[in-house]
Amino acid sequence: MPQTHHLLDRLGAWGSLLCAIHCALLPALLALLPSLGIALLADERVEFGFVLFATALGLFSLVWGYRRHGQARALGLLLPGLGLLWMAVLYAPLHLSTWPHALAMTAGGVLVGLAHLANLRMQHLRSCRHHGCAH
């Protein structure tokens, strides 16, 4: 089961990175999307899906990790990150402002990704304490 946990955190970290890149580049690409035929990426449902997936995966993985290693540092990064993501999606004045929306989504995605990486690190350190790693 620990292997599954590491896989979930890695998936969360990569997914958050991709989300942050998506959010950072989207405002610059909005003018190009129709000509490239990929306007689907600008759809609000895709964005909502990203946030919903990041929330479910992040909470599941980091709460599971917290129960194993007992340190709340990763949750301390995850919760503000998710707060920024949800605020950017649901708070209309922020959602309708292109650059502030992109900044909130990017910052939220980065925090969620850092939370997954912190969780991986704490899991590794816990494992080292029990199995005596050489570093």
Stockholm file with secondary structure:
# STOCKHOLM 1.0

chainA/1-135         MPQTHHLLDRLGAWGSLLCAIHCALLPALLALLPSLGIALLADERVEFGFVLFATALGLFSLVWGYRRHGQARALGLLLPGLGLLWMAVLYAPLHLSTWPHALAMTAGGVLVGLAHLANLRMQHLRSCRHHGCAH
#=GR chainA/1-135 SS CHHHHHHHHHHHHHHHHHHHHHHHHHHHHTTTHHHHTCGGGGCHHHHHHHHHHHHHHHHHHHHHHHHHHCCCHHHHHHHHHHHHHHHHHHCHHHHTCHHHHHHHHHHHHHHHHHHHHHHHHHHHHHHHHHHTCCC
#=GC SS_cons         CHHHHHHHHHHHHHHHHHHHHHHHHHHHHTTTHHHHTCGGGGCHHHHHHHHHHHHHHHHHHHHHHHHHHCCCHHHHHHHHHHHHHHHHHHCHHHHTCHHHHHHHHHHHHHHHHHHHHHHHHHHHHHHHHHHTCCC
//
